[in-house]
Amino acid sequence: MKSAAKLAVRQRVSVIGRPHPQRRVIDGLGLRGPGSSVIVENTPSFRGMIKKVLHLVTVEEVKS
């Protein structure tokens, strides 16, 4: 079975002063502050979460 690519998500901006839904999405992704990063599956649900906070994060596709 071929493994799917994953997404490396890095938070680059603080959530201070951001609306509560954006804070919840950052928490849901597992990010803990500027400079933190996580690797998530490349699924529609994660892509939708990333789209909501794209202005706060950087995203790269990584091979798994």
N, C-alpha and C positions, 0 to 999 in steps of 0.2 A: 504494500500500500504506500502510495506517495504521500509524504507529509506536507501539509500546507504551510505556507509562509506565515510568519507571525509579525506583529507590529511592535516596534520599540517606541514607547511613548515617554517623552521627557518633559516635565513641567518646567517652564522657563519664567513664569510670572506668578507672583503671589496672588492668593484669592482674597486678600484684604480689600474690602470695598466692593466685592463682586456680589451679584445676586445669589440668594440661597440655593436655587436650583443648580447653578454652576458649581458651587462648593460641593454639593451632593454628588455631582458627576465626577469631580476630581477625586473625592473620597472613594467613590465606587470603582474608579480605575485603580485605586491603590496608591495614588501619589500622595506624598506627605509634605511637600513644600518645594520651592524653587530648587532646581538641580536634581531632584529625585527622578528616578526612571523605573519603568516596569516594562515587561514584555507580555503582551496579551495576544490571544488568538485573533486571527483575521476573520471575524464573523460579522454579520450585519448588525448585531446588537452592539458590539464594541465599536464598530465604525460609526454608528449613530451617536454613541456617547462622545466619541472623539470629535465628531462634527459640531457638537454643541459647545465645545471648549477649544476649538482649533486655534483661537486667538491667544490661548494661554499655554499651549503645548507645541512641541515639535514631534513629528512622526516619521519613522523610517521603517521600511520593510526589511525584515531579516529572515534569512533561511534558517529553518530549524532542523 
